[in-house]
């Protein structure tokens, strides 16, 4: 079990986490120093990250788990309700659970950052990222994938595996791109600001699941 923040929760620690998440989302964990995190959070003490979290790595771990737990809890709650009823889950319901729990993960933050943070982290430090998740904090995602398999019986097992991999990459890419453009205040981004965009995104995910196998 990963030990989280060794110090009591405080306003200073929360400001450090918010600042770090934004900086990591913009530049990746290797492109940000603890001094920059402290300065961005308004801390005068450059050793603030070490004081509250022990190390930069421990701070990164806490950010991963904090966001992943929110997403996982949302999925588990919805899946438990779906599985408790008489009718099976619909494809729309499961696809929605792949997308919407990952939106607005840290609601006290002015700018959505979590998807950009984990996508960049997964590209540069995938083994570390997966080790932190430990199969615990992405268990709701795995439950969703188990449901999706019911809708992919027209495909071989190898194709099912491939498409699930495609979906995982697609989700991260689109949600992180959405965050990045919504954070851009230099001009309007009507596509990403529209409520219908995520609905259309869900439709394209469904298309990946239901598309026929190639026969040629």
N, C-alpha and C positions, 0 to 999 in steps of 0.2 A: 504494500500500500504506500502510495506517495504521500509524504508528509507535506502539507501545505504551509502557508504563511506561519512562521514560528512566533511572530509577534502578534499581539492582539490587533484586531481590525481597527484601523484608525483612518481619519480623513487623509493623513499624509500617505498612507499605504495605498488607499484607493486612488488618489491623484497620481501616484507613481504608476499604478497599473493602467490607468486610462491613458496617460502620456506614452507609456511603453507600447501599448497595443497600437496606438496610432502611428508611432514611429516605425514599429516593426512591420505594420501593414504597408507603409510607404516604401521602406528601404530594406526590409528583411532583417533578421536578427543579427547577422554579421555586419551590417552597415550602421549599427547604432551602438554607441558607448553608454556606459552607466552614467557618465557625467552628463551626456546629452539628455538622458531620461530624467535625471534629477533636475536639470535646468528647465526642461519643458514642463515639468510638474510644479515648478515654482519653489523647489527646495533649494535652499542656500548650501546645505551640506551635500557635497558631491558623493559622500559615502552612504547616502540615504538608502540606495538599493541594497547594499550589504547589511545595513542596520535592520531593515524591515524583512528582507527575504533571504539573506545569507549570501546570495550570489545572483548574478545575471541569469544563470541556468535555472536556478530555483524560481526566479520570477517568470521565466518563459514557461516552465512547467505549470505554475499556478494559472497563468493565462490560458494555456491549452485546456487544462482540466475545468476551470471555471466556465468557459464557454461551452465546452463539450458536454458538461453536466446539464447545462440549461437546455441544450438541443436534445440530449438524450431523454431527459425528464419529460419534455413536451411530447416526444414520440411515444414513450412508454405509456403516458397517460391516455393518449388518443388510441393507441393500439389496444390497450386493455379494454377500453370502452367498446371498440369495434368487435373484438373477439368475444366479448361477453354477450353479444346479441345473437339472435338466431340466424340472421343472414350473413353470408361471407363478405369480406371487404371487397369493395369495388376497386377497379384499377385507378380510377380518379382519386379515391381516398388515399391509396398508398402513394401515388405519385405526389399528391399534395403534401404528404408527410415527409417526403424526401426534400421538399423545397421550403415550405413555410416555417418549420421550426428553426431553420438556419437564418431567418430574416430578423433583424433587430435583436441580436443575441444579448448585447449589453445595452439595455434601454436607458441607462443613465448617461450614455456617451452621446455627444452631439452628432457624431459621425459614425456610421456603421463601418466597422473595421475587421471583425473577426474572420470573415471568409478570406479576405486578402491576406491576413496574418497567417492562417493555416495553409493556404495554397502556397505562398512563398516558402514557408517553413517546410512543407512536404517536398518541395522541389529541391531544397538544399540540404535538409536533414531528415529525410523520410524515416530512417531507422529510429532516430531519437523520438520523432513524433509518434510513431506507432508504438514504441515502448512506453511512452507516457500514457497513451490511450489504454494500453494493456488489455484490450478486448472488453473492458468494462464500460468505458464511456462512449463507445460506439455500438453498444449492443442493440439499441433501438434501430439503428441503421441496418444492422444485420437482420433484425426481425422484418423490416420492410422488404429486404431483398428476398427473404424466404417467401413472403407473400407474392412478390413479383414472379417467382418461378411458376406459379399457377397459371399465369397468363402467357407463358412462353413454351408451352408443350409442343408447339409446331417447330421448335428448333432443337438441334442436337445439343447435348450437354456442353460440348466445346463452344458452340455459338452462344449459348446462354451465359457461360462464363465471360466470353468476350463482351457481350452487350452489357452485362453488369459492370464490367470494368469501364466501358465507354461512358455509361451513365454516371459513374463516380467522377470521372474526369470532367464530364460535361457540366455536372452540377457545380463543381468547384470553380470552373472557368467562368461560367455565366454569372454566378452569384458574386464572385470577386470582381468581375468587370462591372457589374451593376453598382457595387459599393464604390468603386473607383470613380465612376462617372457621376454618381450622385454627390460625391465629395467635391467635385469640380465646380467651383462657384463662378468660373470665368464666363460661362455661357449656359443657356438652358439645355436640358437633355430630356426633351418631351417623351422619347420612347421609354426611358427608364423611370421617369416620374409618373407614367400612366399606370393606373391600377390594373389595366388589362394585360400589361406586359408579362407579369408572372403567370397569368392564366394561359397566355399563348406559349410561354416557356413550358408549362406543364403539358400542353398538347404535344409539343415536340418530343418531350421525354416519353410520352405514351407511344408516339410513332416509332421510337427506337425499339420499344418492347414488342409492339404488335407487327412490325414490318416482316414480310415473309422472308424465308431463307432463300438465298441465291441458289438457283438450280443449274446455272451454266458452269 
